[in-house]
């Protein structure tokens, strides 16, 4: 079983790529049909993201759902059934996957060298998105290049899902559903022999050391019936607390920023309260949950409690201040998790809490689409 395989991508004509990429996810393939074309030969697609001084280069491919089921493609978070169902509806309605899951591959100098070699020429497609991210695509369809990449990725011990758990889970549900139908309904990619096209999913994999994780912050709508003074007193029982004139952006483990209306505080968990050696317990997202959100605010289920919301670190402290000014009771700033944290959790077969990682820059929908039919 190959970990990855080539496919005939549906891609925008280069001069129309910016319009296609900017389309909403669920409308991309239906509103821009005239701007799309399908490549004649199966292949891979080198893909580069550039945002300011940050640049990462990876590969777009059809990844094996069997490898996902066998845990060679590893997850680090749980999925919600209703979100899976939303994505499943898009897949079955479009007969295509237009947004890749973002994966990470562990240190592999030979893969990095191959991608550097295959992106040395000018890209086929360049798109500058409004958010300041430049996307570049190089199609790779020569048989020798495809074979080299297939072998290089097959030699990797595993791939790790960074972003797109729901897309991948929906693709797996779609494939499993088709297995129960008549064989005449199954579709084959010409390049894949007897492999059903529905047994793959669209993915873009990047070297883990090049990926950029930002923090994922929290805001809460109330203080569990307490006044601000009572809340701060409870927090002070577990954390050292220092007032700050500036937004607090923690850089050390077990440290957090707290914002109440008009006031910033620096929090640090006492050593006695956070001495577990378990990798999940050491994650700052779990430290905040176990030592503040649960015991003080009675927020136990981050995935279902409506009193808590999540704010991507790309929006900065100003967005947290704005949310509190608009009516939220408090905001918490967390240090960003590291790729080693993500891989360590995935290797143990465990999952991180909801909204633990925010990846920037993000892959674009519509640059390369994977057709099931």
DRENRO-183650 format. One line per 10 residues: number of its first residue (from 1); their letters; for each residue x, y, z of C-alpha. Coordinates in pm, 1 decimal. Layout:
N
NUM> a> X,Y,Z | ...;
//
This chain:
373
1> xxxxxxxxxx> 0.0,0.0,0.0 | 149.0,332.4,-106.5 | 116.3,613.1,144.2 | 49.7,861.5,-137.0 | -45.4,843.4,-502.9 | -62.5,1081.3,-799.8 | -390.7,1207.7,-940.3 | -526.3,1425.2,-1220.5 | -589.4,1753.2,-1043.5 | -864.9,1994.9,-1133.8;
11> xxxxxxxxxx> -695.9,2336.0,-1127.0 | -779.3,2695.0,-1214.8 | -641.4,2845.7,-1532.1 | -349.1,3051.0,-1393.0 | -494.7,3389.1,-1485.7 | -819.9,3301.6,-1306.2 | -661.6,3136.9,-1001.2 | -708.1,3432.9,-767.4 | -1083.7,3441.9,-833.7 | -1122.0,3067.6,-773.3;
21> xxxxxxxxxx> -915.0,3062.4,-456.2 | -1110.1,3353.9,-308.0 | -1445.4,3176.6,-357.9 | -1622.7,3037.5,-48.3 | -1540.4,2673.2,17.8 | -1874.9,2523.5,-79.2 | -1916.8,2730.8,-396.8 | -1573.1,2691.2,-553.4 | -1645.4,2405.3,-792.5 | -1995.3,2519.8,-884.9;
31> xxxxxxxxxx> -1944.0,2889.5,-952.9 | -1613.4,2874.5,-1140.7 | -1645.0,2579.8,-1377.3 | -1531.7,2783.4,-1676.3 | -1214.7,2885.3,-1491.6 | -1115.3,2523.8,-1416.1 | -939.1,2253.9,-1612.5 | -834.5,1898.6,-1534.9 | -474.2,1795.0,-1591.3 | -427.2,1535.2,-1862.1;
41> xxxxxxxxxx> -171.4,1324.6,-1673.1 | -174.2,1207.8,-1310.4 | 90.8,1368.9,-1096.9 | 180.3,1553.2,-781.1 | 189.5,1925.8,-709.3 | 468.3,2102.5,-524.9 | 310.6,2378.2,-319.3 | 473.2,2675.6,-147.4 | 318.5,2912.9,105.5 | 485.8,3245.8,175.9;
51> xxxxxxxxxx> 370.3,3495.4,438.3 | 611.2,3774.8,521.9 | 943.9,3619.9,614.7 | 787.9,3274.9,658.0 | 802.4,3021.0,376.1 | 717.4,2650.9,363.5 | 724.1,2412.4,68.8 | 539.5,2082.4,53.3 | 356.2,1842.2,-174.9 | -9.0,1795.1,-270.8;
61> xxxxxxxxxx> -116.0,1435.0,-332.4 | -394.0,1181.0,-290.1 | -320.0,1021.1,45.4 | -426.0,670.1,137.6 | -734.1,638.2,356.4 | -618.0,286.7,438.3 | -302.3,438.7,586.4 | -527.1,668.0,793.0 | -727.5,370.6,918.8 | -406.0,187.2,1005.1;
71> xxxxxxxxxx> -279.8,495.4,1192.3 | 14.8,559.3,967.3 | -146.7,896.8,909.7 | -197.2,1008.0,1267.5 | -443.0,1252.3,1421.3 | -404.2,1469.3,1729.8 | -761.4,1586.2,1792.0 | -1114.7,1449.5,1802.2 | -1382.2,1540.1,1548.5 | -1745.7,1636.3,1592.5;
81> xxxxxxxxxx> -2002.3,1422.7,1406.1 | -2208.5,1719.6,1286.6 | -1902.4,1887.5,1133.1 | -1803.9,1560.9,966.8 | -2155.3,1541.9,823.2 | -2128.9,1896.3,683.9 | -1806.9,1808.7,501.9 | -1950.2,1476.2,388.0 | -2239.0,1660.9,224.1 | -1996.0,1879.4,29.1;
91> xxxxxxxxxx> -1792.8,1580.1,-87.0 | -2091.9,1385.2,-210.1 | -2262.1,1685.8,-369.4 | -1950.3,1802.5,-555.0 | -1795.6,1464.1,-627.0 | -1467.7,1632.2,-540.3 | -1244.1,1742.9,-258.3 | -1142.8,2104.8,-315.7 | -968.4,2177.5,12.2 | -664.6,1973.0,119.4;
101> xxxxxxxxxx> -601.0,1853.0,470.0 | -272.7,1995.5,596.4 | -27.0,1727.0,705.6 | 322.9,1734.6,850.1 | 603.3,1493.0,774.6 | 888.9,1430.2,1020.1 | 1248.1,1530.2,948.9 | 1337.4,1391.3,605.8 | 1625.1,1567.7,433.6 | 1584.8,1355.5,118.6;
111> xxxxxxxxxx> 1224.6,1471.8,76.4 | 1323.4,1833.7,135.3 | 1595.5,1805.7,-130.3 | 1354.4,1655.8,-382.0 | 1104.7,1936.1,-330.6 | 1377.2,2200.1,-355.7 | 1491.0,2045.3,-683.9 | 1138.9,2035.1,-824.9 | 1060.6,2396.6,-734.4 | 1378.3,2547.2,-879.3;
121> xxxxxxxxxx> 1199.5,2659.8,-1196.4 | 926.1,2922.4,-1218.0 | 590.6,2805.3,-1074.7 | 294.2,2729.0,-1296.5 | 52.1,2925.8,-1078.3 | 106.5,3215.7,-837.7 | -172.8,3365.3,-626.9 | -139.9,3652.9,-380.7 | -435.3,3635.3,-144.3 | -584.5,3940.2,27.6;
131> xxxxxxxxxx> -445.6,3828.2,365.2 | -92.0,3864.1,233.0 | -17.8,3497.2,169.1 | 141.2,3400.8,-162.2 | 57.8,3053.1,-297.4 | 276.9,2890.1,-564.5 | 211.0,2561.4,-744.7 | 439.3,2344.4,-960.9 | 272.3,2042.2,-1131.5 | 492.9,1730.7,-1139.8;
141> xxxxxxxxxx> 374.6,1479.4,-1398.0 | 691.7,1320.7,-1540.3 | 698.4,952.2,-1454.7 | 1047.7,958.7,-1305.0 | 969.3,1250.8,-1075.5 | 641.6,1096.1,-963.9 | 813.3,766.7,-884.1 | 1091.0,937.0,-684.5 | 839.0,1125.9,-473.7 | 622.6,818.8,-417.6;
151> xxxxxxxxxx> 923.0,619.7,-293.5 | 1046.5,905.5,-75.4 | 711.8,946.7,101.6 | 658.1,572.2,132.2 | 986.8,558.4,326.1 | 851.1,795.8,592.2 | 743.4,635.2,920.9 | 422.3,840.9,942.0 | 239.7,1157.2,846.4 | 66.0,1378.7,1102.7;
161> xxxxxxxxxx> -259.1,1567.9,1054.9 | -201.5,1933.7,1136.2 | -525.6,2089.8,1012.0 | -824.1,1925.1,846.1 | -928.3,1643.2,1079.2 | -1294.5,1686.4,982.4 | -1220.7,1684.6,609.2 | -1026.3,1362.1,645.1 | -1289.3,1196.6,865.8 | -1560.0,1293.7,615.2;
171> xxxxxxxxxx> -1359.5,1145.2,328.6 | -1325.2,821.6,523.2 | -1699.3,811.4,589.9 | -1769.0,869.6,220.5 | -1538.0,584.5,120.9 | -1681.8,348.7,381.1 | -2033.4,430.3,261.6 | -1949.7,348.2,-97.4 | -1812.7,9.8,7.3 | -2166.7,-91.9,97.4;
181> xxxxxxxxxx> -2302.2,1.4,-244.7 | -2300.9,-188.8,-571.0 | -1958.9,-232.4,-736.1 | -2092.7,-48.1,-1040.2 | -2100.6,272.3,-836.2 | -1727.9,258.3,-760.0 | -1497.9,483.0,-962.6 | -1135.0,423.1,-1052.6 | -854.9,667.8,-1119.1 | -687.2,547.7,-1440.5;
191> xxxxxxxxxx> -344.8,577.5,-1277.2 | -443.6,369.6,-978.5 | -528.1,33.3,-1128.2 | -779.7,-124.1,-893.9 | -776.2,155.5,-634.3 | -1110.4,329.4,-593.3 | -1069.7,706.7,-621.0 | -1288.7,742.0,-311.2 | -1024.2,556.2,-110.0 | -796.4,859.1,-124.2;
201> xxxxxxxxxx> -817.3,1210.1,14.5 | -664.0,1538.6,-89.0 | -369.0,1641.2,128.5 | -81.5,1887.4,135.2 | 217.0,1775.4,343.1 | 492.5,2006.6,467.1 | 810.9,1944.1,668.2 | 722.9,1971.3,1035.6 | 1016.9,2200.6,1108.8 | 889.5,2455.3,854.8;
211> xxxxxxxxxx> 533.4,2476.5,983.1 | 419.4,2766.0,1197.8 | 180.1,2714.4,1488.1 | 26.1,3017.4,1652.3 | -148.2,3027.7,1987.0 | -520.7,2960.2,2018.4 | -666.5,3187.7,2285.3 | -986.3,3163.3,2489.1 | -1263.2,3405.9,2588.2 | -1539.0,3333.3,2838.5;
221> xxxxxxxxxx> -1881.5,3495.1,2865.7 | -1913.4,3498.3,3246.8 | -1718.5,3439.7,3566.6 | -1938.4,3159.2,3701.6 | -2138.0,3391.9,3924.9 | -1834.4,3562.3,4079.7 | -1739.3,3926.5,4084.5 | -1404.3,4019.1,3929.4 | -1255.0,4052.3,4279.1 | -1378.8,3707.4,4381.2;
231> xxxxxxxxxx> -1254.4,3556.4,4056.4 | -907.1,3707.5,4099.8 | -894.4,3578.3,4456.2 | -968.4,3224.2,4336.8 | -712.1,3249.7,4058.1 | -452.8,3373.2,4307.9 | -488.6,3050.0,4503.2 | -333.6,2856.6,4214.5 | -133.6,3111.6,4017.3 | 107.1,3390.3,4096.0;
241> xxxxxxxxxx> -47.0,3701.9,3948.1 | 111.8,4029.7,3838.7 | -68.7,4328.9,3689.4 | 61.7,4449.1,3353.0 | 27.7,4776.3,3165.9 | 65.8,4594.0,2833.1 | -94.3,4284.7,2675.3 | 67.5,3969.6,2812.5 | 207.9,3733.0,2549.1 | 353.2,3435.6,2738.7;
251> xxxxxxxxxx> 665.4,3264.1,2612.2 | 724.2,3013.9,2892.4 | 537.8,2699.4,2993.5 | 257.6,2731.0,3251.0 | 233.8,3107.0,3201.0 | -74.7,3287.6,3070.8 | -215.8,3627.8,2996.1 | -547.1,3725.5,3156.3 | -751.5,4021.1,3039.2 | -1044.3,4161.8,3234.1;
261> xxxxxxxxxx> -1216.8,4482.8,3123.9 | -937.9,4740.4,3105.1 | -681.6,4527.4,3294.7 | -407.2,4281.2,3196.3 | -247.6,4025.8,3430.1 | 42.6,3784.3,3398.2 | -37.2,3441.7,3547.7 | 211.1,3169.0,3637.8 | 107.0,2831.4,3773.0 | 285.0,2727.5,4089.9;
271> xxxxxxxxxx> 526.4,2434.9,4055.5 | 332.6,2230.2,4308.7 | 15.8,2258.6,4102.3 | 163.3,2146.0,3772.9 | 426.6,1879.1,3828.2 | 285.6,1596.6,3612.7 | 521.1,1428.9,3365.6 | 245.3,1319.7,3128.9 | 287.7,1495.2,2790.4 | -79.0,1591.3,2772.9;
281> xxxxxxxxxx> -76.1,1732.8,3125.0 | 222.4,1947.8,3034.1 | 39.8,2116.9,2745.0 | -51.7,2472.7,2836.1 | -401.2,2427.7,2691.3 | -456.4,2146.0,2942.5 | -289.6,2334.1,3226.9 | -532.4,2624.6,3182.4 | -828.5,2387.9,3161.3 | -739.6,2170.1,3457.4;
291> xxxxxxxxxx> -627.0,2447.6,3692.9 | -857.5,2736.7,3602.1 | -1138.9,2673.1,3356.1 | -1268.2,2356.6,3525.2 | -1216.4,2422.5,3896.8 | -1284.7,2797.9,3898.1 | -1519.6,2865.7,3606.7 | -1682.5,2518.7,3593.2 | -1610.1,2489.6,3219.7 | -1538.4,2118.9,3180.2;
301> xxxxxxxxxx> -1632.4,2048.2,2817.4 | -1445.1,2285.2,2586.7 | -1610.0,2134.8,2284.3 | -1967.9,2187.8,2398.5 | -1985.2,2459.5,2666.3 | -2130.6,2773.6,2509.2 | -1970.2,2998.7,2768.6 | -1629.4,2961.1,2603.7 | -1512.5,3068.0,2261.0 | -1177.0,3051.4,2081.9;
311> xxxxxxxxxx> -974.8,3320.6,1906.7 | -688.5,3245.9,1667.1 | -356.1,3396.4,1765.2 | -325.6,3556.5,1423.0 | -580.3,3816.7,1539.9 | -360.1,3937.9,1825.1 | -434.2,4083.6,2167.1 | -641.6,4364.7,2017.8 | -911.1,4113.9,1918.3 | -926.8,3979.8,2273.8;
321> xxxxxxxxxx> -967.0,4332.1,2410.3 | -1239.0,4396.2,2153.6 | -1425.9,4078.4,2247.6 | -1421.3,4171.3,2616.1 | -1532.5,4526.3,2538.9 | -1820.4,4374.0,2340.5 | -1946.4,4178.3,2640.2 | -1722.9,3878.4,2712.3 | -1613.5,3858.3,3075.0 | -1247.8,3759.2,3038.1;
331> xxxxxxxxxx> -984.9,3652.2,2788.0 | -687.9,3417.4,2826.4 | -369.4,3423.3,2618.7 | -177.5,3097.6,2578.7 | 168.9,3018.5,2452.6 | 165.2,2844.0,2115.8 | 207.5,2466.7,2115.6 | 504.5,2322.3,1928.8 | 513.0,2067.2,1648.6 | 701.4,1833.1,1881.9;
341> xxxxxxxxxx> 404.8,1853.3,2121.0 | 163.3,1763.7,1841.5 | 372.9,1473.9,1716.2 | 434.8,1345.8,2067.5 | 62.3,1332.1,2141.7 | -18.8,1172.9,1804.9 | 250.5,907.0,1851.9 | 92.1,803.2,2181.0 | -244.6,762.9,2009.6 | -391.1,1040.7,2222.4;
351> xxxxxxxxxx> -562.5,1369.1,2137.6 | -510.6,1731.7,2231.1 | -797.2,1942.6,2371.1 | -1024.6,2122.8,2123.1 | -874.7,2431.5,1959.8 | -516.7,2365.1,2068.2 | -336.9,2467.1,1749.3 | -377.8,2742.3,1493.0 | -167.0,2703.0,1178.8 | -58.3,3001.8,973.0;
361> xxxxxxxxxx> -39.7,3035.8,682.6 | -321.4,2806.6,577.6 | -356.5,2611.5,254.4 | -600.1,2749.2,-2.8 | -916.2,2581.1,-126.1 | -951.3,2548.7,-501.8 | -586.8,2561.9,-612.6 | -580.9,2186.2,-670.3 | -897.3,1976.7,-643.4 | -932.5,1599.0,-630.7;
371> xxx> -1218.4,1450.4,-836.2 | -1385.9,1129.2,-727.7 | -1576.6,1081.7,-1053.7;
//
